Amino acid sequence: MTPPANAARNSNAARDIANVLHPYTDHRAHAVNGPLVIARGEGVRVWDDQGKEYIEAVAGLWCASLGFDSKRLADAAHQQMLKLPFYHAFTAKSHEPLIDLSEMLIERAPCPMSKVFYANSGSEANDTAIKMVWYYNNAIGRPQKKKIISRLKAYHGITIASGSLTGLPANHKMFDLPIAGIIHVSTPHHYHGAKPGESEEDFATRLATELEETILREGPETVAAFFAEPVMGAGGVMLPPATYFEKIQAVLRKYDVLFVADEVICGFGRTGNYWGCQTYSITPDIITCAKALSASFLPISAIIINDKIFQGLADGSATIGTWGHGFTYSGHPVAAAVALETLKIYDELNIVDHVKTAGAHMQKVLRERFEGHPLVGEVRGIGMVAAIELVADKANRKNFEPSAKVGPRLAKAGEAEGVILRGLANDTIAFSPPLIMKMDEIDQMVDRTARALDAVTVQLRRESLTVV
C-alpha cells in the first residue's frame, strides 16, 4: 500500500501501514491516514513519536488506572522475572503470586466468594464464565439450562462466545455472531429507551418485566445466566435507571438464573466504590474483572466465583477426573505479581476516596461545560467514567446519521488539541481517565475537549448537519 503523503517511506507510520492489522479499524481509511504512533507515557499523558503531548481521557482502553508510568510495577515485574519468570497452574501446581493475589481478591470481593480463576483478558474471562455456567448446570443435573441473556449495546468481549454476549452490531456483522443460545434484552438507557413521561423507576419496571417475559418465553428450565456490566462501557457509558438492578435481581432469583457481573471496566474504584456491584447493590454469583486489575501493565483477568458455583465445578471435576479448562498463562507469575502490587498501591492511595472526590469534580465540570451546548444531548456518568452524546437535534434527541462520522471527527479534533478521546456508538464520547488524575488535569482535559467540540461545531454548521 502507498503510505499517506505525510509519512516518510521508512517512518513508523509507513511501516505500520505495511505490516500491522489493527483492532477496531477501517483498514482502507488507515491506509490513507496512517496511525497515531505513541512513543512514551508519564502520568495521565502520552507523547507521540513526533513529540506531541496528549492527555489520555480514556486511560488507553478504560484501563491504565495508575497512568502510564510506575517504577513500582516495573520493579515488581522485574523481580518476579528474576525469581520465577513462568510457571503454570495446571494439575494443582501453584506459586506465591497466584496464591497471594487470589487471597487479596477474595478479601476485597463485594460479597462472599470462594475461588479465583485467571485468564489473560476480559474477553477470555467472560468466555470462561459461560463455560463455568454450562459446566455447573451439567454437573448438578440440569443439562437443558444453558441459555444466556445479555443486553443490547452490552460489551463483554470479542471471542466467539463473549463476542456473542456483546450486543453491538459491528461486533456481529460478517462474523456470523451471535452463536445459538445467546439472547439479548433491551438496553437500560433512559435517555433513548424510556417512553415519553416514563420515570426511571417505571422504565426499570418495564425492563424487569421484559426480562421475566423473555425467561418465560424461552422456558425457565433452559435459561442459565444473565450477564451485565454495572455501568455499560463501550456501548456508550450508560448508567442503569433507578431501581433497575434491584428489580432485575428479583426476577433472576425467582427463576434460579445466575448473575454474572462484568466488572472489567467498573472494578477497582472506577464508579466511586471498589466494585460497580457495590455502587448498584448487586450480589453476583460470578464476577469477571481485568484491565485495572494490573493497571494494564501486563495482561491478566480474573473470574471470581461463589461457593455454589465452586461446589458444582468441584463435583463435575471429581466425576470426570479433571476440570478440563485453562490457559497456559492462567495466573502467570509475572502478571500476578504486578496485579498484586497494583492492589497494594490502590490500598495505599485510598483510591476509592480519591475517585469519589476527583470523580465528583469531573462530573460537575463536564456538566457545567457541555450540558448547555447545542450539540450535546446528554452528559452522563458516575465516579470517573462519563460520556457526552452528540446529537443533530437536541430537542428531539435525534442522533446524527452514522455517515457524518461526528464522533470520529471530534476524536480527531481532540488529537489536534492534545486530548485523546474515544468515540462510541451514537456519537458518544467517553471519558474514563486514569484514576490518579488530579483536579487541574481534569480541568485541562475538559478544556481541550471543549475547544475540539467548538471546532467540530463550526464544521457541522457549515455543512448544515444540525438543526441549530
C-alpha positions in Angstrom: 0.0 0.0 0.0 1.1 3.6 -0.6 1.8 5.4 2.7 0.0 8.6 3.4 1.5 11.8 2.0 2.8 12.9 5.3 4.6 9.5 6.1 8.2 9.1 5.0 9.0 5.8 3.3 10.7 4.3 6.4 8.7 6.1 9.0 6.8 4.3 11.8 3.6 5.3 10.0 4.7 3.8 6.7 5.9 0.6 8.3 2.7 0.3 10.4 0.6 0.6 7.3 2.7 -2.1 5.5 2.6 -4.7 8.3 0.0 -4.2 11.0 -3.6 -5.3 11.1 -5.2 -3.1 13.8 -8.2 -3.9 16.1 -11.3 -1.8 15.5 -10.0 0.0 12.5 -11.3 0.8 9.0 -8.3 -0.6 7.1 -9.0 1.3 3.9 -9.1 4.6 5.7 -6.0 3.6 7.7 -4.0 3.0 4.5 -4.7 6.7 3.6 -4.5 8.4 7.0 -2.0 6.2 8.9 -1.6 5.6 12.6 -1.0 7.8 15.6 2.2 6.3 17.0 2.5 6.6 20.8 6.1 6.7 21.9 6.1 7.2 25.7 3.9 8.0 28.7 4.1 9.7 32.0 1.2 10.2 34.5 -2.0 10.9 32.7 -0.2 11.9 29.5 1.3 10.2 26.4 3.6 11.6 23.7 3.6 10.5 20.0 6.7 9.8 18.0 6.8 13.4 16.8 7.0 14.7 20.4 3.4 16.0 20.6 1.8 15.6 24.1 -1.7 14.4 24.8 -3.9 13.9 27.9 -5.3 10.4 27.7 -9.0 10.9 28.5 -9.9 7.2 28.4 -6.8 5.7 30.1 -6.0 3.9 26.9 -8.9 1.5 26.8 -10.5 2.3 30.2 -7.6 0.6 31.7 -4.4 2.5 32.6 -5.8 3.2 36.1 -2.4 4.3 37.5 -1.3 6.2 34.5 1.4 5.5 32.0 4.5 5.1 34.3 5.1 3.3 37.6 8.6 2.2 38.7 7.0 0.1 41.5 5.0 -2.0 38.9 8.1 -2.2 36.7 10.2 -3.4 39.6 7.6 -5.9 40.7 7.7 -7.4 37.2 11.5 -7.4 37.1 11.9 -9.0 40.5 9.4 -11.7 39.6 11.1 -12.4 36.3 14.4 -12.9 38.1 12.8 -15.2 40.7 10.3 -17.3 38.7 9.5 -15.9 35.2 7.0 -18.6 34.3 5.1 -21.4 35.8 1.6 -22.8 35.2 -1.4 -23.6 37.4 -2.4 -26.8 35.7 -2.8 -30.1 37.7 -2.6 -28.4 41.1 0.7 -26.6 40.5 0.9 -23.1 42.1 3.2 -20.3 43.1 3.1 -17.4 45.7 1.9 -14.6 43.4 -1.0 -16.7 42.3 -1.9 -17.6 45.9 -1.4 -14.1 47.3 -3.4 -12.4 44.5 -6.3 -14.8 44.9 -6.4 -14.2 48.6 -6.5 -10.5 48.1 -9.3 -10.7 45.6 -11.4 -12.9 47.8 -10.9 -10.5 50.7 -11.9 -7.5 48.6 -14.9 -9.1 46.8 -18.2 -7.2 47.2 -20.0 -10.3 48.5 -18.8 -13.7 49.9 -16.8 -15.5 47.2 -14.9 -18.8 47.2 -12.3 -19.2 44.4 -10.5 -17.2 41.7 -9.5 -18.4 38.2 -7.3 -16.5 35.9 -7.2 -15.7 32.2 -5.5 -13.0 30.1 -8.3 -10.6 29.0 -11.8 -9.6 29.8 -13.0 -11.5 26.7 -11.4 -14.7 27.9 -12.8 -14.1 31.4 -16.4 -13.8 30.1 -15.8 -16.8 27.8 -14.7 -18.8 30.8 -17.7 -17.6 32.8 -20.0 -19.0 30.1 -18.2 -22.4 30.2 -18.4 -22.4 34.0 -22.2 -21.8 33.8 -22.6 -24.6 31.3 -20.4 -27.0 33.3 -22.1 -26.1 36.6 -25.5 -26.9 35.2 -24.4 -30.2 33.7 -22.7 -31.1 37.0 -25.8 -30.5 39.1 -28.1 -32.4 36.7 -29.7 -29.5 34.7 -28.3 -30.2 31.2 -31.1 -28.1 29.5 -30.4 -25.0 31.5 -27.8 -23.3 29.2 -29.2 -20.2 27.5 -27.5 -16.9 28.4 -29.2 -13.5 28.5 -27.3 -10.3 27.8 -28.3 -6.8 26.8 -28.3 -4.8 23.5 -25.3 -2.5 23.5 -23.6 -4.5 26.2 -19.9 -5.1 25.7 -18.5 -8.4 27.2 -15.6 -9.1 24.8 -14.7 -10.3 21.4 -14.0 -14.0 21.4 -16.7 -16.2 19.8 -18.8 -16.7 22.9 -18.1 -13.4 24.7 -18.5 -11.6 21.3 -21.9 -13.1 21.1 -22.8 -11.6 24.5 -21.7 -8.3 23.2 -24.8 -6.5 21.9 -23.2 -4.2 19.3 -23.9 -4.7 15.5 -20.3 -4.1 14.3 -19.1 -6.9 16.5 -21.6 -9.4 14.9 -21.7 -8.4 11.3 -19.7 -10.7 9.0 -18.5 -12.7 12.0 -21.6 -15.0 12.0 -22.4 -14.0 15.6 -24.2 -14.4 17.9 -24.0 -18.1 18.4 -27.1 -20.1 19.4 -28.3 -19.8 22.9 -27.4 -16.1 23.4 -30.4 -13.9 23.9 -30.5 -10.1 24.1 -32.9 -7.9 26.0 -33.3 -4.1 25.9 -30.6 -1.5 26.7 -31.3 0.1 30.1 -30.7 3.7 28.8 -33.5 6.0 30.0 -32.4 8.9 27.6 -33.3 6.9 24.5 -35.3 3.9 25.8 -37.9 5.5 28.0 -41.4 6.3 26.8 -42.5 10.0 27.0 -43.0 10.9 30.6 -41.8 7.5 31.9 -39.8 7.8 35.1 -36.6 5.9 35.7 -38.4 3.6 38.2 -41.2 2.8 35.7 -38.7 2.3 32.9 -36.8 -0.2 35.2 -40.1 -2.0 36.0 -40.8 -2.4 32.3 -37.3 -3.8 31.6 -37.6 -6.2 34.5 -41.0 -7.3 33.1 -39.4 -7.8 29.7 -36.7 -9.9 31.3 -39.3 -12.1 33.0 -41.3 -12.5 29.8 -38.1 -13.5 28.0 -37.3 -16.1 30.5 -40.9 -17.5 30.4 -40.9 -17.5 26.6 -37.6 -19.4 26.4 -38.5 -21.7 29.3 -37.0 -21.1 32.8 -35.6 -24.6 32.7 -33.4 -23.5 29.8 -32.2 -20.1 31.0 -28.9 -20.3 32.9 -27.4 -16.9 33.4 -27.7 -13.1 33.0 -24.6 -11.1 32.2 -24.4 -7.4 32.9 -21.9 -4.6 33.4 -22.8 -2.4 36.4 -22.2 0.6 34.0 -22.3 -0.2 30.3 -19.0 0.9 28.9 -18.2 0.5 25.2 -21.9 0.6 24.3 -22.0 4.2 25.4 -21.3 4.7 29.1 -24.9 4.0 30.1 -25.9 4.1 33.8 -28.8 1.8 34.9 -32.0 3.6 35.7 -33.0 3.9 39.4 -34.1 0.5 40.9 -33.1 -1.4 37.8 -30.7 -3.9 39.3 -33.0 -4.4 42.4 -35.8 -5.4 40.1 -33.6 -7.5 37.7 -32.2 -9.5 40.5 -35.6 -10.3 41.9 -36.5 -11.8 38.5 -33.3 -13.8 38.4 -33.8 -15.2 41.8 -37.4 -16.2 41.0 -36.3 -18.4 38.1 -32.9 -19.5 39.5 -30.9 -17.7 36.9 -27.3 -17.0 37.8 -26.0 -13.4 37.7 -22.6 -12.7 36.1 -21.3 -9.2 36.9 -18.8 -7.9 34.3 -16.5 -5.6 36.3 -13.9 -5.4 33.5 -14.4 -1.6 33.3 -16.1 -0.8 36.6 -13.9 -2.7 39.0 -11.2 -1.3 41.3 -12.7 2.1 42.0 -14.0 3.4 38.7 -17.5 4.1 39.8 -16.6 5.5 43.3 -16.7 2.2 45.1 -14.2 -0.7 44.8 -16.7 -2.6 42.7 -19.5 -1.4 40.5 -21.6 -4.1 42.2 -21.3 -2.1 45.4 -22.4 1.1 43.7 -25.6 -0.7 42.5 -26.2 -3.2 45.2 -25.6 -6.3 43.0 -24.9 -9.7 44.6 -23.5 -11.8 41.7 -22.7 -15.5 41.5 -19.6 -14.8 39.3 -17.5 -11.6 38.8 -15.2 -11.1 35.9 -12.5 -8.4 36.0 -9.4 -7.4 34.1 -7.9 -4.0 32.9 -7.4 -2.2 36.2 -6.5 -5.5 37.9 -2.9 -4.9 36.9 -3.4 -1.2 35.9 -2.9 -2.9 32.4 0.8 -3.1 32.9 0.5 -6.8 32.0 -2.4 -8.8 30.6 -4.3 -10.6 33.3 -8.0 -11.2 34.1 -9.8 -13.0 36.9 -13.1 -14.9 37.3 -14.3 -14.9 40.9 -16.9 -17.4 41.8 -19.1 -18.0 44.9 -19.2 -21.3 46.7 -22.3 -22.6 45.0 -20.6 -22.4 41.6 -17.4 -23.9 43.0 -19.1 -26.9 44.5 -20.7 -27.7 41.2 -17.4 -27.4 39.4 -15.7 -29.5 42.0 -18.3 -32.2 41.8 -18.0 -32.3 38.0 -14.2 -32.4 38.1 -14.4 -35.3 40.5 -16.7 -37.2 38.2 -14.6 -36.7 35.1 -11.2 -36.6 36.8 -10.4 -33.0 35.9 -11.9 -29.6 35.2 -10.8 -29.5 31.5 -10.3 -25.8 31.1 -7.4 -23.5 31.5 -4.8 -21.3 29.7 -1.0 -21.7 29.6 -0.8 -18.2 31.1 -3.6 -18.6 33.7 -2.2 -16.8 36.8 1.2 -16.2 35.1 3.6 -15.3 38.0 4.8 -12.0 36.5 1.3 -10.8 35.6 0.1 -11.9 39.1 3.0 -10.1 40.8 2.2 -6.9 39.0 -1.5 -7.2 39.8 -0.7 -7.9 43.5 1.4 -4.8 43.6 -1.4 -2.8 41.9 -3.9 -3.7 44.6 -1.4 -2.7 47.2 -1.0 0.7 45.5 -4.8 1.1 45.4 -4.9 0.5 49.2 -2.0 2.9 49.9 -3.5 5.7 47.7 -7.0 5.0 49.1 -8.1 5.1 45.5 -11.8 4.8 46.2 -11.8 8.0 48.3 -9.7 9.8 45.6 -12.2 8.7 42.9 -15.1 10.0 45.0 -13.5 13.4 45.2 -12.0 13.7 41.7 -14.9 11.9 40.1 -17.4 14.4 41.6 -15.3 17.2 40.2 -15.1 15.6 36.8 -18.9 15.0 36.6 -19.5 18.6 37.8 -17.2 20.2 35.2 -18.4 18.1 32.3 -22.0 19.1 33.1 -21.1 22.8 33.5 -19.2 22.9 30.2 -21.4 20.7 28.0 -25.0 20.3 29.2 -25.9 23.6 27.6 -24.1 23.0 24.4 -26.4 22.9 21.4 -24.9 19.6 20.1 -24.8 17.8 23.4 -27.9 15.7 24.1 -26.8 14.2 27.3 -24.0 14.3 29.8 -23.9 11.1 31.9 -21.6 9.4 34.3 -20.6 8.3 37.8 -17.3 8.3 39.6 -14.5 8.6 37.0 -16.4 7.3 34.0 -18.6 9.6 31.9 -19.8 10.5 28.4 -21.2 13.2 26.3 -23.6 12.2 23.5 -23.7 14.5 20.4 -27.0 15.0 18.6 -28.2 16.7 15.5 -31.5 17.7 17.1 -31.3 18.3 20.8 -35.0 18.9 21.4 -36.0 15.6 19.8 -32.9 13.6 21.0 -32.1 12.8 17.4 -28.7 11.5 16.6 -26.6 12.3 13.5 -26.5 9.9 10.6 -23.6 7.5 11.0 -22.2 8.6 7.6 -21.5 12.1 9.1 -18.9 10.4 11.4 -19.4 13.1 14.0 -17.9 11.1 16.9 -14.7 10.3 14.9 -14.4 13.9 13.9 -14.4 15.0 17.5 -11.9 12.4 18.4 -9.6 13.7 15.5 -10.2 17.3 16.6 -9.3 16.2 20.1 -5.9 15.0 18.9 -5.2 18.4 17.4 -6.0 19.9 20.8 -3.9 17.4 22.7 -6.5 15.1 24.2 -7.1 11.5 23.2 -10.9 10.8 23.2 -12.8 7.6 22.5 -15.8 7.8 20.1 -18.6 5.2 20.7 -21.9 4.4 19.2 -24.4 7.3 18.6 -21.5 9.7 18.5 -20.9 9.3 22.2 -17.6 10.5 23.5 -16.3 8.6 26.6 -14.2 9.8 29.5 -12.5 7.3 31.7 -9.2 8.8 32.6 -6.5 7.3 34.9 -7.9 7.1 38.4 -4.9 9.1 39.6 -5.9 12.1 37.6 -5.8 15.4 39.6 -8.3 18.2 39.6 -6.2 20.6 37.4 -5.6 17.8 34.9 -9.4 17.1 34.8 -9.9 20.8 34.0 -7.3 20.7 31.2 -8.8 17.6 29.7 -12.3 19.2 29.6 -10.8 22.5 28.3 -9.1 20.7 25.4 -12.3 18.7 24.7 -14.3 21.9 24.6 -12.0 23.5 22.1 -12.2 20.4 19.9 -16.0 20.4 20.1 -16.2 24.1 19.1 -14.1 23.3 16.1 -16.4 20.4 15.1 -19.5 22.5 15.7 -18.2 25.1 13.1 -17.6 22.3 10.6 -21.1 20.8 11.1 -22.9 24.2 10.8 -21.1 24.9 7.6 -22.3 21.6 6.3 -25.9 22.2 7.5 -25.8 19.0 9.5 -27.6 20.3 12.6 -31.0 22.0 13.3 -29.2 24.8 15.1 
